[in-house]
């Protein structure tokens, strides 16, 4: 699958859903963990949000990983 | 140097300056390359901007690298 033209927002959403579900967390529980709104998490996963680095950091921290690890995916290579 | 409490905005600014200067580009030339305003690039490098992923992607592309490579630094581990 050629990922070059896939919008970054969609890639971020895909990566978040992949990691969140791997941890077995609901959107609600995850949103609570990273102190973000559930509907915001849902819209990120739908590829609708141009997320800021500060919120990426909150998300990565809630996933118990660094920002480097969050972006360590073929989606972003 | 313990990077844990360094604000993500400052880390992004440091990383951008490191990579831009490594390529020998002025802020002005770099801003033109990534179609962003020079003063915006300057304020990112001063650690004052909570940059969005879409702009991080523009910056990484102008640096001829992927977002994964942009974050592949001890600053973000």
Backbone of each chain as nested JSON, in Angstrom:
{
  "chains": [
    {"id": "A", "residues": [
      {"number": 1, "name": "UNK", "atoms": {"N": [0.845, -1.175, 0.0], "CA": [0.0, 0.0, 0.0], "C": [0.898, 1.249, 0.0]}},
      {"number": 2, "name": "UNK", "atoms": {"N": [0.722, 2.147, -0.999], "CA": [1.536, 3.361, -1.083], "C": [0.953, 4.399, -0.117]}},
      {"number": 3, "name": "UNK", "atoms": {"N": [1.741, 4.76, 0.915], "CA": [1.209, 5.652, 1.948], "C": [1.502, 7.118, 1.66]}},
      {"number": 4, "name": "UNK", "atoms": {"N": [2.23, 7.383, 0.519], "CA": [2.704, 8.746, 0.291], "C": [1.578, 9.775, 0.267]}},
      {"number": 5, "name": "UNK", "atoms": {"N": [0.429, 9.439, -0.384], "CA": [-0.571, 10.498, -0.526], "C": [-1.601, 10.429, 0.584]}},
      {"number": 6, "name": "UNK", "atoms": {"N": [-1.431, 9.49, 1.542], "CA": [-2.423, 9.42, 2.621], "C": [-2.198, 10.61, 3.54]}},
      {"number": 7, "name": "UNK", "atoms": {"N": [-3.245, 11.343, 3.832], "CA": [-3.171, 12.546, 4.66], "C": [-2.595, 12.195, 6.029]}},
      {"number": 8, "name": "UNK", "atoms": {"N": [-1.735, 13.082, 6.54], "CA": [-1.081, 12.856, 7.831], "C": [-2.115, 12.669, 8.946]}},
      {"number": 9, "name": "UNK", "atoms": {"N": [-3.246, 13.379, 8.83], "CA": [-4.287, 13.25, 9.864], "C": [-4.834, 11.816, 9.924]}},
      {"number": 10, "name": "UNK", "atoms": {"N": [-4.984, 11.23, 8.744], "CA": [-5.491, 9.844, 8.679], "C": [-4.449, 8.883, 9.263]}},
      {"number": 11, "name": "UNK", "atoms": {"N": [-3.167, 9.143, 8.959], "CA": [-2.102, 8.266, 9.479], "C": [-2.031, 8.338, 11.004]}},
      {"number": 12, "name": "UNK", "atoms": {"N": [-2.135, 9.555, 11.524], "CA": [-2.108, 9.738, 12.984], "C": [-3.28, 8.97, 13.617]}},
      {"number": 13, "name": "UNK", "atoms": {"N": [-4.45, 9.079, 12.986], "CA": [-5.639, 8.388, 13.49], "C": [-5.473, 6.881, 13.489]}},
      {"number": 14, "name": "UNK", "atoms": {"N": [-4.909, 6.378, 12.381], "CA": [-4.663, 4.937, 12.267], "C": [-3.702, 4.466, 13.354]}},
      {"number": 15, "name": "UNK", "atoms": {"N": [-2.631, 5.23, 13.539], "CA": [-1.583, 4.83, 14.521], "C": [-2.164, 4.845, 15.934]}},
      {"number": 16, "name": "UNK", "atoms": {"N": [-2.934, 5.889, 16.242], "CA": [-3.538, 5.978, 17.581], "C": [-4.477, 4.802, 17.821]}},
      {"number": 17, "name": "UNK", "atoms": {"N": [-5.33, 4.501, 16.855], "CA": [-6.287, 3.388, 17.038], "C": [-5.527, 2.072, 17.216]}},
      {"number": 18, "name": "UNK", "atoms": {"N": [-4.48, 1.881, 16.392], "CA": [-3.675, 0.642, 16.472], "C": [-3.102, 0.474, 17.891]}},
      {"number": 19, "name": "UNK", "atoms": {"N": [-2.492, 1.546, 18.418], "CA": [-1.812, 1.468, 19.713], "C": [-2.809, 1.391, 20.873]}},
      {"number": 20, "name": "UNK", "atoms": {"N": [-3.9, 2.158, 20.741], "CA": [-4.897, 2.162, 21.819], "C": [-5.54, 0.771, 21.945]}},
      {"number": 21, "name": "UNK", "atoms": {"N": [-5.933, 0.219, 20.815], "CA": [-6.607, -1.098, 20.853], "C": [-5.631, -2.195, 21.28]}},
      {"number": 22, "name": "UNK", "atoms": {"N": [-4.352, -2.03, 20.905], "CA": [-3.338, -2.999, 21.345], "C": [-3.259, -3.027, 22.886]}},
      {"number": 23, "name": "UNK", "atoms": {"N": [-3.505, -1.856, 23.5], "CA": [-3.463, -1.775, 24.963], "C": [-4.809, -2.161, 25.587]}},
      {"number": 24, "name": "UNK", "atoms": {"N": [-5.794, -2.439, 24.729], "CA": [-7.105, -2.866, 25.212], "C": [-7.883, -1.751, 25.895]}},
      {"number": 25, "name": "UNK", "atoms": {"N": [-7.628, -0.514, 25.484], "CA": [-8.312, 0.628, 26.117], "C": [-9.47, 1.124, 25.24]}},
      {"number": 26, "name": "UNK", "atoms": {"N": [-10.607, 1.432, 25.874], "CA": [-11.701, 2.068, 25.131], "C": [-11.304, 3.516, 24.863]}},
      {"number": 27, "name": "UNK", "atoms": {"N": [-12.001, 4.166, 23.917], "CA": [-11.715, 5.582, 23.645], "C": [-11.946, 6.394, 24.919]}},
      {"number": 28, "name": "UNK", "atoms": {"N": [-13.008, 6.009, 25.645], "CA": [-13.373, 6.761, 26.852], "C": [-12.257, 6.676, 27.903]}},
      {"number": 29, "name": "UNK", "atoms": {"N": [-11.818, 5.441, 28.157], "CA": [-10.772, 5.235, 29.174], "C": [-9.481, 5.951, 28.735]}},
      {"number": 30, "name": "UNK", "atoms": {"N": [-9.171, 5.82, 27.44], "CA": [-7.94, 6.43, 26.925], "C": [-8.009, 7.954, 27.032]}},
      {"number": 31, "name": "UNK", "atoms": {"N": [-9.163, 8.508, 26.676], "CA": [-9.335, 9.97, 26.744], "C": [-9.122, 10.444, 28.179]}},
      {"number": 32, "name": "UNK", "atoms": {"N": [-9.666, 9.69, 29.123], "CA": [-9.505, 10.048, 30.544], "C": [-8.025, 10.009, 30.932]}},
      {"number": 33, "name": "UNK", "atoms": {"N": [-7.329, 8.994, 30.446], "CA": [-5.914, 8.823, 30.788], "C": [-5.066, 9.995, 30.299]}},
      {"number": 34, "name": "UNK", "atoms": {"N": [-5.374, 10.459, 29.08], "CA": [-4.54, 11.55, 28.561], "C": [-5.168, 12.927, 28.743]}},
      {"number": 35, "name": "UNK", "atoms": {"N": [-6.27, 12.965, 29.541], "CA": [-6.888, 14.26, 29.852], "C": [-7.29, 15.035, 28.588]}},
      {"number": 36, "name": "UNK", "atoms": {"N": [-7.834, 14.264, 27.643], "CA": [-8.387, 14.893, 26.432], "C": [-9.846, 14.445, 26.32]}},
      {"number": 37, "name": "UNK", "atoms": {"N": [-10.634, 15.152, 25.547], "CA": [-12.052, 14.821, 25.441], "C": [-12.246, 13.584, 24.562]}},
      {"number": 38, "name": "UNK", "atoms": {"N": [-13.202, 12.726, 24.946], "CA": [-13.439, 11.487, 24.186], "C": [-13.8, 11.797, 22.732]}},
      {"number": 39, "name": "UNK", "atoms": {"N": [-14.61, 12.816, 22.52], "CA": [-15.019, 13.112, 21.141], "C": [-13.819, 13.598, 20.326]}},
      {"number": 40, "name": "UNK", "atoms": {"N": [-12.857, 14.231, 21.003], "CA": [-11.638, 14.676, 20.315], "C": [-10.815, 13.455, 19.903]}},
      {"number": 41, "name": "UNK", "atoms": {"N": [-10.688, 12.486, 20.83], "CA": [-9.96, 11.245, 20.511], "C": [-10.64, 10.549, 19.334]}},
      {"number": 42, "name": "UNK", "atoms": {"N": [-11.964, 10.493, 19.366], "CA": [-12.719, 9.834, 18.288], "C": [-12.456, 10.547, 16.961]}},
      {"number": 43, "name": "UNK", "atoms": {"N": [-12.43, 11.883, 16.971], "CA": [-12.239, 12.611, 15.695], "C": [-10.789, 12.495, 15.203]}},
      {"number": 44, "name": "UNK", "atoms": {"N": [-9.846, 12.354, 16.149], "CA": [-8.455, 12.097, 15.725], "C": [-8.397, 10.756, 14.988]}},
      {"number": 45, "name": "UNK", "atoms": {"N": [-9.038, 9.738, 15.583], "CA": [-8.994, 8.396, 14.995], "C": [-9.703, 8.349, 13.646]}},
      {"number": 46, "name": "UNK", "atoms": {"N": [-10.669, 9.285, 13.445], "CA": [-11.365, 9.36, 12.145], "C": [-10.556, 10.155, 11.115]}},
      {"number": 47, "name": "UNK", "atoms": {"N": [-9.359, 10.612, 11.525], "CA": [-8.5, 11.331, 10.589], "C": [-8.946, 12.746, 10.327]}},
      {"number": 48, "name": "UNK", "atoms": {"N": [-9.659, 13.306, 11.294], "CA": [-10.241, 14.649, 11.076], "C": [-9.494, 15.763, 11.811]}},
      {"number": 49, "name": "UNK", "atoms": {"N": [-8.409, 15.422, 12.525], "CA": [-7.76, 16.439, 13.351], "C": [-6.297, 16.666, 12.98]}},
      {"number": 50, "name": "UNK", "atoms": {"N": [-5.933, 17.932, 12.867], "CA": [-4.542, 18.298, 12.633], "C": [-3.901, 18.514, 14.006]}},
      {"number": 51, "name": "UNK", "atoms": {"N": [-3.518, 17.412, 14.629], "CA": [-3.134, 17.393, 16.041], "C": [-1.833, 18.169, 16.279]}},
      {"number": 52, "name": "UNK", "atoms": {"N": [-1.78, 18.848, 17.419], "CA": [-0.565, 19.599, 17.756], "C": [0.444, 18.663, 18.447]}},
      {"number": 53, "name": "UNK", "atoms": {"N": [1.712, 19.098, 18.45], "CA": [2.738, 18.236, 19.073], "C": [2.491, 18.08, 20.568]}},
      {"number": 54, "name": "UNK", "atoms": {"N": [1.949, 19.102, 21.206], "CA": [1.675, 18.997, 22.65], "C": [0.642, 17.897, 22.904]}},
      {"number": 55, "name": "UNK", "atoms": {"N": [-0.372, 17.797, 22.052], "CA": [-1.37, 16.732, 22.231], "C": [-0.826, 15.372, 21.798]}},
      {"number": 56, "name": "UNK", "atoms": {"N": [0.068, 15.364, 20.803], "CA": [0.715, 14.095, 20.43], "C": [1.531, 13.597, 21.636]}},
      {"number": 57, "name": "UNK", "atoms": {"N": [2.164, 14.541, 22.331], "CA": [2.966, 14.141, 23.493], "C": [2.064, 13.569, 24.592]}},
      {"number": 58, "name": "UNK", "atoms": {"N": [0.909, 14.213, 24.832], "CA": [-0.053, 13.701, 25.828], "C": [-0.491, 12.286, 25.451]}},
      {"number": 59, "name": "UNK", "atoms": {"N": [-0.779, 12.09, 24.162], "CA": [-1.251, 10.795, 23.669], "C": [-0.149, 9.741, 23.837]}},
      {"number": 60, "name": "UNK", "atoms": {"N": [1.083, 10.108, 23.43], "CA": [2.197, 9.152, 23.538], "C": [2.431, 8.777, 25.011]}},
      {"number": 61, "name": "UNK", "atoms": {"N": [2.388, 9.771, 25.869], "CA": [2.605, 9.516, 27.307], "C": [1.544, 8.571, 27.843]}},
      {"number": 62, "name": "UNK", "atoms": {"N": [0.291, 8.784, 27.427], "CA": [-0.806, 7.919, 27.885], "C": [-0.657, 6.494, 27.329]}},
      {"number": 63, "name": "UNK", "atoms": {"N": [0.084, 6.37, 26.234], "CA": [0.351, 5.054, 25.645], "C": [1.649, 4.461, 26.205]}},
      {"number": 64, "name": "UNK", "atoms": {"N": [2.21, 5.169, 27.228], "CA": [3.475, 4.737, 27.856], "C": [4.609, 4.638, 26.838]}},
      {"number": 65, "name": "UNK", "atoms": {"N": [4.684, 5.626, 25.958], "CA": [5.79, 5.623, 24.992], "C": [6.241, 7.056, 24.715]}},
      {"number": 66, "name": "UNK", "atoms": {"N": [7.388, 7.156, 24.051], "CA": [7.891, 8.485, 23.686], "C": [7.284, 8.889, 22.343]}},
      {"number": 67, "name": "UNK", "atoms": {"N": [7.458, 10.162, 21.987], "CA": [6.981, 10.622, 20.681], "C": [7.748, 9.881, 19.578]}},
      {"number": 68, "name": "UNK", "atoms": {"N": [9.026, 9.637, 19.815], "CA": [9.824, 8.889, 18.836], "C": [9.176, 7.524, 18.562]}},
      {"number": 69, "name": "UNK", "atoms": {"N": [8.776, 6.829, 19.644], "CA": [8.166, 5.506, 19.46], "C": [6.81, 5.622, 18.784]}},
      {"number": 70, "name": "UNK", "atoms": {"N": [6.069, 6.676, 19.099], "CA": [4.756, 6.852, 18.462], "C": [4.904, 6.933, 16.933]}},
      {"number": 71, "name": "UNK", "atoms": {"N": [5.974, 7.635, 16.491], "CA": [6.165, 7.812, 15.038], "C": [7.001, 6.694, 14.417]}},
      {"number": 72, "name": "UNK", "atoms": {"N": [7.425, 5.739, 15.254], "CA": [8.241, 4.62, 14.745], "C": [7.321, 3.58, 14.1]}},
      {"number": 73, "name": "UNK", "atoms": {"N": [6.843, 3.932, 12.899], "CA": [5.88, 3.074, 12.191], "C": [6.053, 3.31, 10.701]}},
      {"number": 74, "name": "UNK", "atoms": {"N": [5.783, 2.28, 9.906], "CA": [5.894, 2.43, 8.445], "C": [4.968, 3.535, 7.924]}},
      {"number": 75, "name": "UNK", "atoms": {"N": [3.94, 3.828, 8.712], "CA": [3.019, 4.902, 8.32], "C": [3.756, 6.23, 8.126]}},
      {"number": 76, "name": "UNK", "atoms": {"N": [4.858, 6.413, 8.895], "CA": [5.52, 7.72, 8.927], "C": [6.923, 7.68, 8.312]}},
      {"number": 77, "name": "UNK", "atoms": {"N": [7.251, 6.58, 7.651], "CA": [8.6, 6.477, 7.069], "C": [8.621, 6.965, 5.618]}}
    ]},
    {"id": "B", "residues": [
      {"number": 1, "name": "UNK", "atoms": {"N": [22.13, 15.606, 30.09], "CA": [21.061, 16.595, 30.237], "C": [19.719, 15.854, 30.271]}},
      {"number": 2, "name": "UNK", "atoms": {"N": [18.944, 16.041, 31.318], "CA": [17.646, 15.368, 31.441], "C": [16.619, 16.14, 30.615]}},
      {"number": 3, "name": "UNK", "atoms": {"N": [16.099, 15.458, 29.568], "CA": [15.219, 16.172, 28.628], "C": [13.751, 16.043, 29.007]}},
      {"number": 4, "name": "UNK", "atoms": {"N": [13.464, 15.266, 30.133], "CA": [12.063, 14.962, 30.425], "C": [11.222, 16.203, 30.607]}},
      {"number": 5, "name": "UNK", "atoms": {"N": [11.749, 17.262, 31.303], "CA": [10.842, 18.371, 31.59], "C": [10.962, 19.469, 30.545]}},
      {"number": 6, "name": "UNK", "atoms": {"N": [11.815, 19.247, 29.537], "CA": [11.95, 20.3, 28.513], "C": [10.679, 20.287, 27.677]}},
      {"number": 7, "name": "UNK", "atoms": {"N": [10.071, 21.455, 27.515], "CA": [8.818, 21.583, 26.777], "C": [8.985, 21.065, 25.349]}},
      {"number": 8, "name": "UNK", "atoms": {"N": [7.972, 20.365, 24.847], "CA": [8.027, 19.779, 23.502], "C": [8.259, 20.869, 22.447]}},
      {"number": 9, "name": "UNK", "atoms": {"N": [7.727, 22.062, 22.699], "CA": [7.919, 23.153, 21.732], "C": [9.403, 23.516, 21.609]}},
      {"number": 10, "name": "UNK", "atoms": {"N": [10.093, 23.499, 22.75], "CA": [11.529, 23.827, 22.738], "C": [12.295, 22.721, 22.012]}},
      {"number": 11, "name": "UNK", "atoms": {"N": [11.91, 21.468, 22.24], "CA": [12.593, 20.337, 21.587], "C": [12.399, 20.392, 20.062]}},
      {"number": 12, "name": "UNK", "atoms": {"N": [11.175, 20.695, 19.646], "CA": [10.899, 20.798, 18.208], "C": [11.771, 21.911, 17.604]}},
      {"number": 13, "name": "UNK", "atoms": {"N": [11.848, 23.039, 18.322], "CA": [12.656, 24.163, 17.839], "C": [14.119, 23.806, 17.721]}},
      {"number": 14, "name": "UNK", "atoms": {"N": [14.617, 23.101, 18.736], "CA": [16.02, 22.671, 18.723], "C": [16.294, 21.745, 17.546]}},
      {"number": 15, "name": "UNK", "atoms": {"N": [15.382, 20.772, 17.358], "CA": [15.57, 19.768, 16.293], "C": [15.547, 20.451, 14.931]}},
      {"number": 16, "name": "UNK", "atoms": {"N": [14.593, 21.393, 14.734], "CA": [14.487, 22.093, 13.449], "C": [15.769, 22.885, 13.176]}},
      {"number": 17, "name": "UNK", "atoms": {"N": [16.224, 23.641, 14.188], "CA": [17.448, 24.447, 13.982], "C": [18.635, 23.54, 13.651]}},
      {"number": 18, "name": "UNK", "atoms": {"N": [18.758, 22.422, 14.378], "CA": [19.863, 21.466, 14.149], "C": [19.852, 20.992, 12.69]}},
      {"number": 19, "name": "UNK", "atoms": {"N": [18.68, 20.579, 12.22], "CA": [18.587, 19.981, 10.87], "C": [18.72, 21.048, 9.774]}},
      {"number": 20, "name": "UNK", "atoms": {"N": [18.115, 22.231, 10.026], "CA": [18.165, 23.31, 9.026], "C": [19.609, 23.779, 8.834]}},
      {"number": 21, "name": "UNK", "atoms": {"N": [20.296, 23.99, 9.963], "CA": [21.68, 24.496, 9.863], "C": [22.596, 23.426, 9.28]}},
      {"number": 22, "name": "UNK", "atoms": {"N": [22.289, 22.157, 9.581], "CA": [23.081, 21.061, 8.995], "C": [22.986, 21.097, 7.465]}},
      {"number": 23, "name": "UNK", "atoms": {"N": [21.824, 21.524, 6.957], "CA": [21.643, 21.614, 5.498], "C": [22.155, 22.955, 4.948]}},
      {"number": 24, "name": "UNK", "atoms": {"N": [22.625, 23.822, 5.854], "CA": [23.188, 25.102, 5.42], "C": [22.149, 26.062, 4.88]}},
      {"number": 25, "name": "UNK", "atoms": {"N": [20.898, 25.921, 5.358], "CA": [19.824, 26.792, 4.865], "C": [19.556, 27.927, 5.862]}},
      {"number": 26, "name": "UNK", "atoms": {"N": [19.335, 29.142, 5.324], "CA": [18.916, 30.251, 6.183], "C": [17.447, 30.022, 6.546]}},
      {"number": 27, "name": "UNK", "atoms": {"N": [16.956, 30.726, 7.575], "CA": [15.546, 30.604, 7.937], "C": [14.684, 31.033, 6.743]}},
      {"number": 28, "name": "UNK", "atoms": {"N": [15.165, 32.074, 6.069], "CA": [14.378, 32.622, 4.952], "C": [14.245, 31.595, 3.824]}},
      {"number": 29, "name": "UNK", "atoms": {"N": [15.413, 31.023, 3.448], "CA": [15.394, 30.045, 2.349], "C": [14.558, 28.821, 2.742]}},
      {"number": 30, "name": "UNK", "atoms": {"N": [14.733, 28.399, 4.007], "CA": [14.0, 27.211, 4.48], "C": [12.498, 27.481, 4.481]}},
      {"number": 31, "name": "UNK", "atoms": {"N": [12.118, 28.673, 4.96], "CA": [10.689, 29.041, 5.025], "C": [10.085, 28.993, 3.627]}},
      {"number": 32, "name": "UNK", "atoms": {"N": [10.846, 29.501, 2.66], "CA": [10.368, 29.502, 1.269], "C": [10.184, 28.064, 0.784]}},
      {"number": 33, "name": "UNK", "atoms": {"N": [11.14, 27.194, 1.13], "CA": [11.094, 25.792, 0.693], "C": [9.847, 25.076, 1.202]}},
      {"number": 34, "name": "UNK", "atoms": {"N": [9.519, 25.354, 2.478], "CA": [8.364, 24.62, 3.015], "C": [7.07, 25.428, 2.996]}},
      {"number": 35, "name": "UNK", "atoms": {"N": [7.141, 26.598, 2.27], "CA": [5.912, 27.379, 2.089], "C": [5.288, 27.788, 3.436]}},
      {"number": 36, "name": "UNK", "atoms": {"N": [6.175, 28.147, 4.374], "CA": [5.719, 28.688, 5.662], "C": [6.382, 30.056, 5.844]}},
      {"number": 37, "name": "UNK", "atoms": {"N": [5.806, 30.887, 6.707], "CA": [6.332, 32.239, 6.888], "C": [7.636, 32.212, 7.687]}},
      {"number": 38, "name": "UNK", "atoms": {"N": [8.572, 33.075, 7.288], "CA": [9.889, 33.095, 7.958], "C": [9.728, 33.38, 9.451]}},
      {"number": 39, "name": "UNK", "atoms": {"N": [8.858, 34.285, 9.804], "CA": [8.701, 34.617, 11.232], "C": [8.114, 33.425, 11.998]}},
      {"number": 40, "name": "UNK", "atoms": {"N": [7.311, 32.614, 11.31], "CA": [6.756, 31.401, 11.943], "C": [7.883, 30.4, 12.193]}},
      {"number": 41, "name": "UNK", "atoms": {"N": [8.769, 30.239, 11.186], "CA": [9.923, 29.33, 11.364], "C": [10.782, 29.829, 12.531]}},
      {"number": 42, "name": "UNK", "atoms": {"N": [11.021, 31.138, 12.587], "CA": [11.837, 31.717, 13.661], "C": [11.194, 31.429, 15.02]}},
      {"number": 43, "name": "UNK", "atoms": {"N": [9.87, 31.596, 15.105], "CA": [9.212, 31.397, 16.416], "C": [9.166, 29.903, 16.787]}},
      {"number": 44, "name": "UNK", "atoms": {"N": [9.116, 29.02, 15.78], "CA": [9.208, 27.579, 16.097], "C": [10.579, 27.302, 16.714]}},
      {"number": 45, "name": "UNK", "atoms": {"N": [11.632, 27.85, 16.08], "CA": [12.995, 27.593, 16.571], "C": [13.214, 28.192, 17.956]}},
      {"number": 46, "name": "UNK", "atoms": {"N": [12.435, 29.244, 18.294], "CA": [12.546, 29.835, 19.644], "C": [11.711, 29.048, 20.667]}},
      {"number": 47, "name": "UNK", "atoms": {"N": [11.086, 27.965, 20.222], "CA": [10.324, 27.124, 21.15], "C": [8.993, 27.722, 21.538]}},
      {"number": 48, "name": "UNK", "atoms": {"N": [8.469, 28.586, 20.668], "CA": [7.234, 29.317, 21.026], "C": [5.993, 28.766, 20.34]}},
      {"number": 49, "name": "UNK", "atoms": {"N": [6.131, 27.696, 19.528], "CA": [4.98, 27.264, 18.741], "C": [4.583, 25.814, 19.023]}},
      {"number": 50, "name": "UNK", "atoms": {"N": [3.305, 25.607, 19.219], "CA": [2.769, 24.256, 19.38], "C": [2.371, 23.757, 17.987]}},
      {"number": 51, "name": "UNK", "atoms": {"N": [3.388, 23.284, 17.263], "CA": [3.257, 23.021, 15.833], "C": [2.296, 21.851, 15.559]}},
      {"number": 52, "name": "UNK", "atoms": {"N": [1.541, 21.968, 14.485], "CA": [0.62, 20.88, 14.115], "C": [1.364, 19.831, 13.296]}},
      {"number": 53, "name": "UNK", "atoms": {"N": [0.77, 18.633, 13.231], "CA": [1.448, 17.55, 12.488], "C": [1.529, 17.879, 11.0]}},
      {"number": 54, "name": "UNK", "atoms": {"N": [0.552, 18.591, 10.483], "CA": [0.592, 18.958, 9.054], "C": [1.797, 19.868, 8.787]}},
      {"number": 55, "name": "UNK", "atoms": {"N": [2.08, 20.792, 9.692], "CA": [3.253, 21.66, 9.51], "C": [4.55, 20.909, 9.789]}},
      {"number": 56, "name": "UNK", "atoms": {"N": [4.52, 19.959, 10.728], "CA": [5.706, 19.124, 10.955], "C": [6.025, 18.354, 9.665]}},
      {"number": 57, "name": "UNK", "atoms": {"N": [4.949, 17.897, 8.999], "CA": [5.164, 17.137, 7.76], "C": [5.774, 18.041, 6.682]}},
      {"number": 58, "name": "UNK", "atoms": {"N": [5.272, 19.285, 6.579], "CA": [5.838, 20.244, 5.611], "C": [7.323, 20.467, 5.897]}},
      {"number": 59, "name": "UNK", "atoms": {"N": [7.636, 20.647, 7.186], "CA": [9.019, 20.902, 7.61], "C": [9.897, 19.696, 7.293]}},
      {"number": 60, "name": "UNK", "atoms": {"N": [9.408, 18.49, 7.641], "CA": [10.196, 17.276, 7.381], "C": [10.437, 17.111, 5.882]}},
      {"number": 61, "name": "UNK", "atoms": {"N": [9.4, 17.339, 5.098], "CA": [9.529, 17.209, 3.63], "C": [10.567, 18.196, 3.095]}},
      {"number": 62, "name": "UNK", "atoms": {"N": [10.557, 19.413, 3.615], "CA": [11.521, 20.436, 3.163], "C": [12.945, 20.068, 3.594]}},
      {"number": 63, "name": "UNK", "atoms": {"N": [13.039, 19.224, 4.631], "CA": [14.344, 18.75, 5.095], "C": [14.723, 17.436, 4.399]}},
      {"number": 64, "name": "UNK", "atoms": {"N": [13.897, 17.052, 3.401], "CA": [14.104, 15.785, 2.662], "C": [14.121, 14.58, 3.599]}},
      {"number": 65, "name": "UNK", "atoms": {"N": [13.198, 14.551, 4.544], "CA": [13.118, 13.388, 5.429], "C": [11.662, 13.1, 5.786]}},
      {"number": 66, "name": "UNK", "atoms": {"N": [11.452, 11.929, 6.374], "CA": [10.095, 11.566, 6.801], "C": [9.868, 12.112, 8.216]}},
      {"number": 67, "name": "UNK", "atoms": {"N": [8.607, 12.089, 8.649], "CA": [8.294, 12.523, 10.017], "C": [9.002, 11.595, 11.013]}},
      {"number": 68, "name": "UNK", "atoms": {"N": [9.068, 10.305, 10.676], "CA": [9.772, 9.339, 11.537], "C": [11.228, 9.782, 11.747]}},
      {"number": 69, "name": "UNK", "atoms": {"N": [11.897, 10.169, 10.654], "CA": [13.3, 10.597, 10.765], "C": [13.408, 11.908, 11.536]}},
      {"number": 70, "name": "UNK", "atoms": {"N": [12.433, 12.802, 11.352], "CA": [12.471, 14.079, 12.09], "C": [12.482, 13.807, 13.601]}},
      {"number": 71, "name": "UNK", "atoms": {"N": [11.678, 12.804, 14.025], "CA": [11.567, 12.53, 15.467], "C": [12.607, 11.517, 15.957]}},
      {"number": 72, "name": "UNK", "atoms": {"N": [13.443, 11.031, 15.029], "CA": [14.482, 10.054, 15.39], "C": [15.674, 10.784, 16.014]}},
      {"number": 73, "name": "UNK", "atoms": {"N": [15.476, 11.215, 17.241], "CA": [16.5, 12.005, 17.954], "C": [16.333, 11.735, 19.44]}},
      {"number": 74, "name": "UNK", "atoms": {"N": [17.437, 11.834, 20.179], "CA": [17.364, 11.631, 21.641], "C": [16.42, 12.643, 22.291]}},
      {"number": 75, "name": "UNK", "atoms": {"N": [16.221, 13.756, 21.595], "CA": [15.307, 14.772, 22.132], "C": [13.916, 14.192, 22.38]}},
      {"number": 76, "name": "UNK", "atoms": {"N": [13.535, 13.179, 21.556], "CA": [12.145, 12.681, 21.589], "C": [12.05, 11.246, 22.111]}},
      {"number": 77, "name": "UNK", "atoms": {"N": [13.152, 10.74, 22.669], "CA": [13.106, 9.342, 23.145], "C": [12.724, 9.286, 24.628]}}
    ]}
  ]
}
